[in-house]
Amino acid sequence: MLSDSLTPRMAAMAGALALAPIAWYGLASSATAGLFSAINLFIMLAALAIAMSPIEGDDHHGEASA
């Protein structure tokens, strides 16, 4: 899959799939470690959503200004 075709919605679905092992880890070992892992996952998903969102502003297309 090309990164151009990856949408933030698809990244969120992949992140939602990652919640299952985090929940298992949190229940099997320390609840605090599971909580911190879940918070870390949400931070990563937010960063992906921001990085993959469209850029607002002028459309320069890489042209040099004179």
GUKOLDO-606424 format. One record per residue (C-alpha): x, y, z; residue in three letters. Coordinates in steps of 0.02 Angstrom, whole numbers, plus 50000, padded with zeros to 5 digits. Layout:
# residues N
XYZALA
...
This chain:
# residues 66
500005000050000MET
500685017049954LEU
500735030650084SER
499785042149965ASP
498265030749976SER
498335029250167LEU
497005040250244THR
496915046050426PRO
495355035350443ARG
496325019650395MET
497715024450516ALA
496425026450654ALA
495735009150616MET
497495001750628ALA
497725010850793GLY
496075004150856ALA
496704986650819LEU
498224990650927ALA
497094993751077LEU
496734975151096ALA
498524969851140PRO
498724985351248ILE
497154980451346ALA
497794962651364TRP
499484969151423TYR
498644980751547GLY
497534967151617LEU
498894953851622ALA
500244964351704SER
500144981851775SER
498604992651746ALA
499705008051758THR
500835001651619ALA
499304997951512GLY
498635015451542LEU
500265023551492PHE
500365012451338SER
498605017651287ALA
499015036051311ILE
500575033651205ASN
499545025451068LEU
498305039951065PHE
499745052351052ILE
500455042750905MET
498755041950819LEU
498535060750841ALA
500255063850767ALA
499825052750618LEU
498185061950592ALA
499075078750596ILE
500475072950482ALA
499275065650353MET
498025079950352SER
497985091750203PRO
499045107450216ILE
498085123750214GLU
498775139450135GLY
499575144549971ASP
499905131449839ASP
501715134449786HIS
502115118049696HIS
503955120249734GLY
504205135449623GLU
505585147549671ALA
505025165249703SER
505975179449621ALA
